[in-house]
Amino acid sequence: VASEYFKDTTLLLMGVICLAASIEKWNLHKRIALRMVMIAGAKPGMLVLGFMCCTVFLSMWLSNTSTTAMVMPIAEAVLQQLICTGIADSLDDSVTVDTQDEES
């Protein structure tokens, strides 16, 4: 029975999932995402270029499945940061408008 369930592809996917889980546990994906945003900037085109470079760098040593499993938490960390920043910017704008209305 074990020979049917432990094929090469199944073990590869299990290893990739364990690797991605360990990356998330030690917050390596947040460090990579922060470094990528610091180098590339926050423009959409530069973010795509940053993700492409990060994926190419990881894909040199890992399989495509492993690379995809590692880049997904990085993309999620970048998107969460952009969403939090967007919410903070909209709150700052509303506070500025309220203060200007009170002064006038």
Backbone hydrogen bonds in HBPLUS format (Angstrom, degrees):
<---DONOR---> <-ACCEPTOR-->    atom                        ^
c    i                          cat <-CA-CA->   ^        H-A-AA   ^      H-
h    n   atom  resd res      DA  || num        DHA   H-A  angle D-A-AA Bond
n    s   type  num  typ     dist DA aas  dist angle  dist       angle   num
A0004-GLU N   A0001-VAL O   3.12 MM   3  5.51 139.5  2.29 106.6 117.2     1
A0006-PHE N   A0002-ALA O   2.93 MM   4  5.89 150.0  2.02 156.0 162.4     2
A0011-LEU N   A0007-LYS O   3.11 MM   4  6.38 164.0  2.14 155.3 159.2     3
A0012-LEU N   A0008-ASP O   2.93 MM   4  6.13 151.3  2.01 146.5 155.1     4
A0013-LEU N   A0009-THR O   2.99 MM   4  6.23 163.1  2.02 150.7 154.0     5
A0014-MET N   A0010-THR O   2.99 MM   4  6.23 155.3  2.05 146.7 153.8     6
A0015-GLY N   A0011-LEU O   2.95 MM   4  6.10 156.0  2.01 145.0 151.2     7
A0016-VAL N   A0012-LEU O   2.94 MM   4  6.17 154.0  2.00 148.8 156.2     8
A0017-ILE N   A0013-LEU O   2.99 MM   4  6.16 158.1  2.04 146.7 152.1     9
A0018-CYS N   A0014-MET O   3.06 MM   4  6.28 156.7  2.11 144.0 150.2    10
A0019-LEU N   A0015-GLY O   2.90 MM   4  6.12 154.2  1.97 145.6 153.0    11
A0020-ALA N   A0016-VAL O   2.88 MM   4  6.11 161.6  1.91 152.0 156.5    12
A0021-ALA N   A0017-ILE O   2.92 MM   4  6.09 153.2  2.00 144.8 152.5    13
A0022-SER N   A0018-CYS O   2.98 MM   4  6.20 152.7  2.06 145.2 152.1    14
A0023-ILE N   A0019-LEU O   3.02 MM   4  6.26 149.7  2.11 145.0 153.4    15
A0024-GLU N   A0020-ALA O   3.05 MM   4  6.31 155.2  2.12 145.1 151.1    16
A0025-LYS N   A0021-ALA O   2.93 MM   4  6.14 148.6  2.03 142.6 151.8    17
A0026-TRP N   A0022-SER O   3.17 MM   4  6.32 157.7  2.22 147.9 151.0    18
A0028-LEU N   A0023-ILE O   3.07 MM   5  5.27 144.9  2.20 156.6 158.2    19
A0027-ASN N   A0024-GLU O   3.29 MM   3  4.99 163.1  2.32  99.0 103.4    20
A0031-ARG N   A0027-ASN O   3.29 MM   4  6.62 153.2  2.36 142.3 149.2    21
A0032-ILE N   A0028-LEU O   2.94 MM   4  6.19 161.7  1.98 153.9 158.5    22
A0033-ALA N   A0029-HIS O   2.96 MM   4  6.02 157.2  2.01 138.9 145.8    23
A0034-LEU N   A0030-LYS O   2.89 MM   4  6.00 158.5  1.94 143.9 149.7    24
A0035-ARG N   A0031-ARG O   3.01 MM   4  6.17 163.6  2.04 146.8 151.3    25
A0036-MET N   A0032-ILE O   2.90 MM   4  6.05 155.0  1.96 147.1 154.5    26
A0037-VAL N   A0033-ALA O   2.94 MM   4  6.14 161.1  1.97 151.1 155.5    27
A0038-MET N   A0034-LEU O   2.90 MM   4  6.06 154.2  1.96 147.5 155.3    28
A0039-ILE N   A0035-ARG O   3.02 MM   4  6.20 151.0  2.11 144.3 151.2    29
A0040-ALA N   A0036-MET O   2.80 MM   4  5.86 170.6  1.81 154.7 158.0    30
A0041-GLY N   A0037-VAL O   2.81 MM   4  5.04 149.0  1.90 128.1 137.7    31
A0047-LEU N   A0043-LYS O   2.87 MM   4  6.11 149.7  1.96 156.3 166.0    32
A0048-VAL N   A0044-PRO O   3.04 MM   4  6.30 157.7  2.09 149.1 154.1    33
A0049-LEU N   A0045-GLY O   3.06 MM   4  6.30 156.5  2.12 141.2 147.9    34
A0050-GLY N   A0046-MET O   2.84 MM   4  6.05 150.8  1.93 141.9 150.2    35
A0051-PHE N   A0047-LEU O   2.87 MM   4  6.18 157.9  1.92 151.3 156.5    36
A0052-MET N   A0048-VAL O   2.88 MM   4  6.12 155.9  1.94 148.1 155.3    37
A0053-CYS N   A0049-LEU O   2.92 MM   4  6.16 162.0  1.96 151.2 155.3    38
A0054-CYS N   A0050-GLY O   2.91 MM   4  6.06 159.6  1.95 148.2 154.3    39
A0055-THR N   A0051-PHE O   2.87 MM   4  5.98 158.4  1.92 147.1 153.1    40
A0056-VAL N   A0052-MET O   2.89 MM   4  6.08 158.0  1.94 148.7 154.9    41
A0057-PHE N   A0053-CYS O   2.94 MM   4  6.08 160.4  1.97 146.7 152.1    42
A0058-LEU N   A0054-CYS O   3.02 MM   4  6.26 161.9  2.06 148.6 152.9    43
A0059-SER N   A0055-THR O   2.83 MM   4  5.87 151.2  1.91 145.6 154.5    44
A0061-TRP N   A0058-LEU O   3.32 MM   3  6.01 145.0  2.45 113.7 119.9    45
A0062-LEU N   A0058-LEU O   3.14 MM   4  6.17 146.6  2.26 148.5 158.5    46
A0067-THR N   A0063-SER O   2.93 MM   4  6.19 160.2  1.97 152.2 158.1    47
A0068-THR N   A0064-ASN O   2.98 MM   4  6.14 160.4  2.02 145.8 150.6    48
A0069-ALA N   A0065-THR O   3.02 MM   4  6.23 159.7  2.06 147.0 152.7    49
A0070-MET N   A0066-SER O   2.96 MM   4  6.18 137.9  2.14 143.4 154.9    50
A0070-MET N   A0067-THR O   3.17 MM   3  5.10 127.1  2.47  92.3 106.1    51
A0071-VAL N   A0067-THR O   2.87 MM   4  6.05 148.5  1.97 150.3 158.9    52
A0072-MET N   A0068-THR O   3.15 MM   4  6.17 150.3  2.24 147.9 153.4    53
A0075-ALA N   A0071-VAL O   2.85 MM   4  6.13 160.9  1.88 159.7 164.4    54
A0076-GLU N   A0072-MET O   2.96 MM   4  6.17 156.4  2.02 148.6 155.5    55
A0077-ALA N   A0073-PRO O   2.94 MM   4  6.10 153.2  2.01 142.3 148.9    56
A0078-VAL N   A0074-ILE O   3.03 MM   4  6.33 158.2  2.08 150.8 156.3    57
A0079-LEU N   A0075-ALA O   2.96 MM   4  6.15 163.8  1.98 150.5 155.1    58
A0080-GLN N   A0076-GLU O   2.93 MM   4  6.08 158.6  1.97 148.0 153.8    59
A0081-GLN N   A0077-ALA O   3.06 MM   4  6.21 155.6  2.13 143.0 149.4    60
A0082-LEU N   A0078-VAL O   2.93 MM   4  6.18 157.1  1.98 150.3 156.8    61
A0083-ILE N   A0079-LEU O   2.90 MM   4  6.08 154.7  1.96 148.3 155.1    62
A0084-CYS N   A0080-GLN O   2.95 MM   4  6.14 162.6  1.99 147.3 152.0    63
A0085-THR N   A0081-GLN O   2.91 MM   4  6.07 157.0  1.97 146.2 152.8    64
A0086-GLY N   A0082-LEU O   2.88 MM   4  6.00 151.3  1.97 141.3 149.4    65
A0087-ILE N   A0083-ILE O   2.97 MM   4  6.21 154.6  2.04 149.6 155.7    66
A0088-ALA N   A0084-CYS O   3.00 MM   4  6.20 155.4  2.06 144.0 151.0    67
A0089-ASP N   A0085-THR O   2.89 MM   4  6.10 155.5  1.95 147.6 154.2    68
A0090-SER N   A0086-GLY O   3.04 MM   4  6.23 157.1  2.09 144.2 149.9    69
A0091-LEU N   A0087-ILE O   3.00 MM   4  6.21 151.5  2.08 145.2 152.9    70
A0092-ASP N   A0088-ALA O   2.98 MM   4  6.20 155.2  2.05 147.2 153.7    71
A0093-ASP N   A0089-ASP O   3.03 MM   4  6.26 152.5  2.11 145.7 152.8    72
A0094-SER N   A0090-SER O   3.10 MM   4  6.33 153.8  2.17 142.6 148.8    73
A0095-VAL N   A0091-LEU O   3.06 MM   4  6.28 153.1  2.13 147.5 154.4    74
A0096-THR N   A0092-ASP O   3.03 MM   4  6.21 155.1  2.09 145.4 152.0    75
A0097-VAL N   A0093-ASP O   3.02 MM   4  6.26 156.4  2.08 147.2 153.1    76
A0098-ASP N   A0094-SER O   3.02 MM   4  6.18 157.8  2.07 143.8 149.6    77
A0099-THR N   A0095-VAL O   3.02 MM   4  6.21 158.0  2.07 148.1 153.5    78
A0100-GLN N   A0096-THR O   3.05 MM   4  6.20 154.5  2.12 144.7 151.8    79
A0101-ASP N   A0097-VAL O   3.03 MM   4  6.23 151.9  2.11 146.0 153.3    80
A0102-GLU N   A0098-ASP O   3.07 MM   4  6.31 154.6  2.14 146.0 152.5    81
A0103-GLU N   A0099-THR O   3.03 MM   4  6.23 153.2  2.11 146.5 153.3    82
A0104-SER N   A0100-GLN O   3.16 MM   4  6.33 151.2  2.25 143.6 150.3    83
